[in-house]
């Protein structure tokens, strides 16, 4: 497999999962502004959407969209990372995955647009605060989103919550989330990912 990623972007979530699972993959860095890979290839020829992540499969197919890639990797990983095969636990994980993708991830959208007025950014911070309140309550003592089990959800939530540092959101208002970030960030595979992306 090939993971097309940009350091610190949402592609960090599948990057963490690949390392947690010990799956063989080739990391391929993408310059999102130039739409080029580190070797100079036209990234739009790989992923016409132009965003990361993209996962090149051994079949030659390319899978896109974080929620789909994370589900695929969970199925490949097996063990504790595996997506439950059936029952309400499976749908709870998918419920969380969709919440992270559509509410938290997309909630950061206005910050990435340089044309967004400051007043709208303040409104966005207020909306995200409500989502962070919910996340903090849901995680509780955790240690993870699904209790004792680290899952693809935690790789995704860790990635998204770290964006607060980029966008001037004081995560200290949520001590439970600060503790959660420390727990997830201390995992060896997360540390490996951050080093591989040049972030530590």
Buried (B, 14 or more C-beta within 10 A) or exposed (E): BBBBBBBBBBBBBBBBBBBBBEBEBEBBBBEEEEBBBEEEBEBEEBBEEEBBBBBBEEEEEBBBBBBBBBBBBBEBBEEEBBBBEEEEEEEBBBEBBEBBBEBBBEBBEBBEEEEBEEEEBEEBBEEBBEBBBEBBEEBEEBBBBBEEBBBBBBBBBBBBBBBBEEBEBEBEEBEBBBBBBEBBBEBEBBBBBBEBBEEE
